[in-house]
Amino acid sequence: MKCPGQDSQYWKPGAIFDVKCPECGADVEFFKDDTTRKCPKCGHRFLNPRLDFGCASYCKYAEQCIGNLPPELLAQKEDLLKDRVAIEMKRYFRRDFKRIGHASRVARYAEQIGREEGANLAVVLSAAYLHDIGIKEAEKKHQSSSARHQEEEGPPAAREILTRLGAKEELIGEVCDIIGHHHHPGEDETINYRSLYDADLITNLEERQKENPADQDKLPGIIDKSFLTRSGANLARKVLLD
């Protein structure tokens, strides 16, 4: 059975349409499931501007369904994965809005740091949304949410989510490795790990500061010695000191 979105018997009016070639302005006919088309007048090949690529960000049969995806869309697939991961994180924590809010803030800071540091944002943001995913199982098994138990229980839960979303094994492996020691950096960590670590540290310090504003005087010293990236330290000063 074909995906209904790609099966022409389910198509509605507008599934076939003309698009102006960005090079010569000629009309190029597209079917809704075309990834690219070649202009019959000038020969320029370009992406389908109306392609709905949302399902391909998590469906493991996307390449079979849509065909050979061009590099531009493969990159978009990884970028869209983070949105699906965010949704799954919220479903996992359900009404635990404190942990949902924490993960969302970590992801926001991780994206800023990772972008400045040249990190792989698909890895960084997946790890950011899922870095504390082991808490529920840790509390269930060990009656504790300690860092050690979080790191122990997090990778299996993250792997299940990412596998279900059709993420590549290379990405799954790196995300699980980060989650498995996200509180305990080693000597030579990747820029993806360091971006997540710094984002989590900013969020933890921010939350701690709201609970105990009296620690404000200690923050400059903590920032100077604790962060793993320059971008993370700079962002921490902006968030915590300005």
N, C-alpha and C positions, 0 to 999 in steps of 0.2 A: 504493500500500500504506500502510495506517495503521500508526502506531507500535504495537507489541504491547501497550505499557502502556495505550494508550487504546482498543484494539480489544476490544470486549466479548466476542468469541469466545474470548479468552485469559483472561478474568476468572475468578477463583476465588471460592469462598464468602466472603462478607464484603465484596464489591465494592459492594454496596448496603446502606446502614446508616442508622440513625436517630441524630440528634444533638439534644440539648436546646437550644432557642432560649435564648440568653443573656439575652433580655429578659423573656420570659414563661414559659419552661420547657416549652413545648409541643414535641412530637416533630416534627422536620423530617427528611424523607427525603433522603438524599444518594446520588448515584452517585459512585464513586471519582474520576471525572474532572471533577466539578462544581467550579468555582472558588468560586462563591457560590450560595446558595439563599435564597429569601424565605420567611419564616415565614407559613404560611397563616392563623394565628390573629391575630397582631399586626402583620404586615407588615414586621417587621424583617429586613433583609438582612445576612447575615454570611458570613464565609469558611469554607470547608470545613476543619475542623481536622485532617483526615487527608490532605490533599492532598500527594502526593509531588511536590515541585517540583524535585527535584534535576536531572533531565535538562534542564529548561527554563533552567537557569543557563548552558548552553552550546550548546543546540540552536537553530540559526537558524530552524527551522520551528516553534518552540514556540507562537507566537501562532496559527498556522494549526491546529496540532494541538489545543491546549487551548481556543482561542477568544479572545475579547477579555479580556485580563487586567486585573483591577482594579489601581489604583495601588499598593495594598499589596503585591501580588505582583510588580509591575514593580520596585519597590524591592528586594524580596527577591531577584529575579533578579540584579540587579547585586551584591548582597551575596554571593550564592553564587558569583559568578564568581571571586572571589578564591581560593576553595578549589580550583577547577579549575585556576587559574593556578599555584597552589602545587604541585599534582600534576604539571603539565606541566614546571615548572622542575626538579623532582626527576628526572623521566624524562630530561630533556635532559642534566643533569649526571651521570646514572647513578651511578657509584660515587665520584664526586668529592665526598666527604662534607664536605670543608673548605669548598667553595663553597656547597654546600647549606646547611650550618650558618650560613655568613655571611649568605646571603639570608634565611634564616628569622629570624635575630636582627634584621636590618634591618627586616623586616616587623613583628616584634613591637614594636620601638621606634616604627616609623612609625605603627602603629595607635594607640599611646598619644598620640603627639604630634598626629597628625591629628585624633583625637577631641577633644582639648582645644582645638585651634586652629579647629575647625569645618570641616575639609577634607572633600573627597569621598573617602571611604575606599575606594570601588571603584577609583578612579584611583590613590590613594596606595599601596594594597596591591598592585595589579597592577604598578605601577612598582617597588615594593620587591622583589617576588619576581623581577622580570625585569631589574633594573638592571644586573647584570653578565652578562647572557645573551650578550653579544658576545665574551666572553673566548675561548671555544673557537675561534671563527672568526678572531679576531685572532691567536691563536697559530698557527693553521693558515696564514693568508695572510701574516702579517707577522713570524712568529716572535717576537712580542712581545705582552704583556698590558698595555701602557701605557694610561693613561687615554684618550689621543687615539684609539688604535685600538679600544678598548672602545666608545667613544662612536660611532665610525664604523660598527662592525659590529653593534652592539646593536639599533638600531631595525628593520632588516629581519627579524632573528630574532624579535623581540618581536611585530612585526606579523603574521608567519606564525602564531605561536601564538594570538594574540588573535583573528585572523580565523577560524581553525579552530574556536575556541570560541564563535564567534557574537557577539562583543562588538560594541557599537555603534561606528561609525566615529568619532564624536566622542571616545569614550573611547580608542580605539586611537590616534588622532592625538595626544591629549594625553600619553598614556603614552610614545609613541615620542619626542615632543619632550623630555620629561623625561630619558629614557634617553640621548638624543643629546647632552646636555651636563650630565649629572648630577654631574660633577666640577668644572664651571666655571659657577657661578651668575652671572647677569647683574644689572643694576641693579634691575630691577622684576620679580621672579619671583612666581608664584602661590603661594598657601598650600599647594597640593598639592606643588609642587616643593620648597618650603622644608621641608615635613614630611619628605619623602624624603631631602633633603640632610642634614638634621640627624640623622636616624636612621642613615644610612650613616656619618656622621662619628663618632657615638658608638661604633658597632660597630668602625670602624677604630681608634679610639683605645683601645678596650677590648682588641682583639687585640694592638695594639702594646705596651700596658702589660703584658700577660702575657709577651711576649717580652723586654721590657726594663723591669722594674719601677723601674729607677733614674730614669726620666723622671717619676716621680710629682710632683716639685716644679714641673714645667712645666705641669701640667694646669690649675690655676686660671687662669693667664694665657691659655691656649689657649681655655678655655671662655668666658672673658669677651669675647674678640674674634672668635671664629670661628663662632658659631651664628647662624642666621637667624631663629629663633623663640624666644620666652621659654620656651615649654614644652620645647623641645629643650635649652636651656641648663640649665633646672631638672632635667630628666631626666638630663643628663650629670653634673651634680654628684652626683645620687643614685647613679648607676651607678658612676662613676669615683672619687668622693672619699669617700663615706660608708663 
